[in-house]
Amino acid sequence: MTGACAHAAPGADPAADWARSGVVALTGRAGGPPLVPPGRAASVAGELAARFAAVTGVRVDGARLLSERAAFTGHRRRGAVSAGGACRLLPTADGWAAVSCARPDDVALLGALAGEDPGEDPWPAVTRWLRGHTGADLAQRAAMLGVAAAPVGCGAVAPAAVRPGAPGQPHSPGAPRPLEGLLLADFSALWAGPLCARLLGLAGARVVKVETPWRPDGARRGNAAFYRLLHAGHRCVVLDPRTSGGRDAMAALVHAADIVIESSRPRALARFGLDAEAAAAAGTTWVSITAHGRASDRVGFGDDVAAGSGLVARDPDGSPLFCGDAIADPLTGLTAAVLAACAPAGGALLDISMSDVAAAALGPAGGGAQPSVAARHDRHGWVVDTAAGPVAVARPWRRSRVAGDAAATGEHTAEVLAELGVRAA
């Protein structure tokens, strides 16, 4: 990771941290033992949480954040099918690939990938196509079509988790500013960006969630209690950048914001009239969270991104299995919150790649294709043998009750626009 704020002293035994995180319970085949993932993502999450607490005074259990969604949804380990069911690990001509079908349009996109009409179930056609094509073929075609898919990586190299910003605006640790009272405009959706906003909100930032009329946050269709956990107490506006009034309102909100979080590709933001580099140069902390970095047009979600980076468990025969539940999302959200909290007052553009965050958590040696350590069952349940002795495999755990409700779509549009001095479109 770039910048002193993203580093912390090495933590405890990674296997023990994994066992306590709830992720092990979500890793492995449904009928088999829980598996310990490779690398040290649970330890990294704990270190990031400790750094966040040191800067903001807000304490969270970083390792437990990695499995928190499953505590609400009840998802369990499913081997080569993701915990949420939207992503699958499938063999290619030269290895394995992770392919997601999470959005309403993805069935048609996967049909285009496979070159045939998939009907209502795209998986048979995709499976046939992958067996006759390499991982490189998939990566090229998925990027062209906007499919969230990637060949499974070996995790042999851990790149920087955060890229520098625009020329003249590299991220520098500097002296972080207090978050209390800062205005945060959250254009992101799903999990990573909203988790970052939630943590910064707990530290005192005033969060305004931004949605468009045609694309509300897809997480609204998911578990309501988990959505509320991430968004309770945040105001919500709906702005339409297809109109001059909507573009003016977006520009006014960004101009007023101290922190902006978004998860869009730069060309999409440009169509909205938003310029991340200019905002950072003017003093805004701009948090850009994408699947593969701002320079890439590839799309991805937490499960396929993690698998593509090599963050997968392995069966004894070497075949990959999903690690936790969309683990790249919470790991990235926590990373982004720490970096934003550490950003200096002079502005910064934080280019945060989910794939780089996941790969960096594997460490320099990577995960390779070695079989994963399996938990064993004793009279108390599943345990992982660690250097300090057996550690019980924890179940996913949900945080204590959250005060307040999540705002309805557009509930505070008029109120926020009035504060900004902008007329409603």
Secondary structure, 3 states (H helix, E strand, C coil): CCCHHHCCCCCCCHHHHHHHHCCHHHCCCCCCCCEECCCCHHHHHHHHHHHHHHHHCCCCCHHHHCCHHHHHHCCCCCCCECCCCCEEEEECCCCEEEEECCCCCHHHHHHHHHCCCCCCCCHHHHHHHHHCCCHHHHHHHHHHHCCCEEECCCCCCCCCCEECCCCCCCCCCCCECCCCCCEEEECCCCCHHHHHHHHHHHCCCEEEEEEECCECCHHHHCCHHHHHHHHECCEEEECCCCCHHHHHHHHHHHHHCCEEEECCCHHHHHHCCCCHHHHHHCCCEEEEEECCCCCCCCCCCHHHHHHHCCCEEECCCCCEEECCCCCHHHHHHHHHHHHHHHCECCCEEEEEEHHHHHHHCCCCCCCCCCCCEECEEECCEEEEEECCEEEECCCCCCCCCCCCCECCCCCCHHHHHHHHCCCCC
